[in-house]
């Protein structure tokens, strides 16, 4: 290893080229900062290369395959029900390469210095970067740690082989599992169950008996119905007992919610697992940086750590391990470094699942509103009453609006159905602006379109939805 004798000075260093890191680097360049971005592996991080993008290629393919019957009803011919997994993987690789190339071009056009290598902190203002036999030392004014996280398999499954899969492994399969067992109830598990069922696998999902699905109670009920419709069997686990991996399958044993020992045999087992912040290799803990009990770096509203020269964003900080959080924090960190005011508020972070159909949840659920003692009005508009949903054959699901019965301020919006992902931005904006019922009802909505469902849900709060049957129990919706 060749060690550079002279340290090089840099203004702002960003460690990690994932969505949070490269967004921070580009925003820093836009604000006039001289930025150096250091990435150990591929640009785009886990999100682009192993997580969000690859998984959504599969969920997109699954959603398209689920449309086969509707397309035949439209007269678009007889389609082969088989899935060419090799073509799907080739498409996934092409998408990843295209997006990664785009990120690298953006960094280049914004005159961001890109360095490849593994980073180690030598002091609170100095790092070493190792790349093969080369070792360079950099002194910096500020650094942003955006190194993300790594999956950890549950301790009961430490002896896993090739048939027990973590999220980054599932979407690298070169075959559709004969019987995929999904253990978990988070959005990743739900997407895996939904998409692989649509792609032709037999799917069983095992969820925690106490927790259940993580959405509003109405969404959870509808999700159960749709899983049953799509022949996805839902099991409720009260206590995990064992998992055994054989040469040709998986045997999962657990105690059910009815205190009965149950065994499921499948070809593969998917587990969401947990994730650990990627900090150990950096050596930053030697300098007394404040961390939570779980090992996350503590940051203030500007993403600054207890060491003034060091900022942290994304999965190495507390909160949901989502790219949207990392991107928001990355922009805020460099804005603060550039001397401008900034704020990161994750109150109305949307909970999203690219299931079939997709799910979005923003704000208070009906139960949480009750728990807070809020007097609420609730309205739920079924997409079966929406004209465009009928045209497209996407009639499953609904939009649910919860408002404060006293102030008429919107407290929560929840949707399961086609268009939910695209409409989620409007849901978040309405809650961020403390909008009232009238703020939803006043604007004009494109017709025909799924968006009209939001208008009808809001009008339904006072029993005036046009395309819904009169509710004879309207007074019961004010709680």
Secondary structure, 3 states (H helix, E strand, C coil): CEECCCCEEEEEEEECCEHHHHHHHHHHHHCCCCEEEEECCCCEHHHHHCCHHHHHHHHHHHHHHCCHHHHHHCCCCCCCCCCCHHHHHHHHHHHHHHHHHHHHHHHHHCCCEEEECEEEEEECCEEEEEECCEEEEEEEEEEEECCCEEEECCHHHCCCCCCEECHHHHCCCCCCCCEEEEECCCHHHHHHHHHHHHCCCEEEEEEECCCCCCCCHHHHHHHHHHHHHCCCEEEEEEEEEEEEECCCCEEEEEEECCCCEEEEEECEEEECCEEEECCHHHCHHHHCCCECCCCCECCCCCCECCCCCEEECHHHCCCCCCHHHHHHHHHHHHHHHCCCCCCCCCCCCCEEECCCCCEEEEECCHHHHHHCCCCEEEEEEEHHHCHHHHHHCCCCCEEEEEEECCCCEEEEEEEECCCHHHHHHHHHHHHHCCCEHHHHHCCCCCCCCCCHHHHHHHHHHHCCCCCCCCCCCHHHHEC
